[in-house]
């Protein structure tokens, strides 16, 4: 545990000291985004555009995360145990890519459809049965959606077969 904490601290210090625009806390055994990280990154949070929290054990991500990292363009949360996102994710004005693959989502996080800049959504390997295709089709920037390895219901599967303005990866072959 102490080694995991030291690892997180080392990565945060490198981000702050080097003035990096990205923070990689992947594979750090995190169960949540540590409150201390908000304080440590206070001076640079506006500069951070990419955050990787992949392959941790995170069960939730707080609203504070999204209200702190307002300039976020890419967020990688794959390989956690997330079941939902806070509503504040819908307020992200710069987010273009979100990776939520291999989590525990059983419902499509519809707040994502409110992000006008979002181009790329990966939800592979979750437990989602329905996808809000109408809302996704209304997203101005969406180019790519991956819903492979989800137990999609037959209505959703057939709706995915018809042409869309974005690329869809799903378990059914077209």
Protein Blocks (a to p, Z undefined) as FASTA:
>chain_A
ZZmmmmmmmmmmmmmmnopabdcfehklpabdcfklmmmmmmmmmmpmbdcfehiabfbd
cfklmmmmmmbfbdcfehiabfbdcfklmmpckbfbdcfehiabfbdcfklmmmmklmbd
cfehiabfbdcfklmmmpmklmbdcfehiacdfklmmmmmpccfbdcddfbdZZ
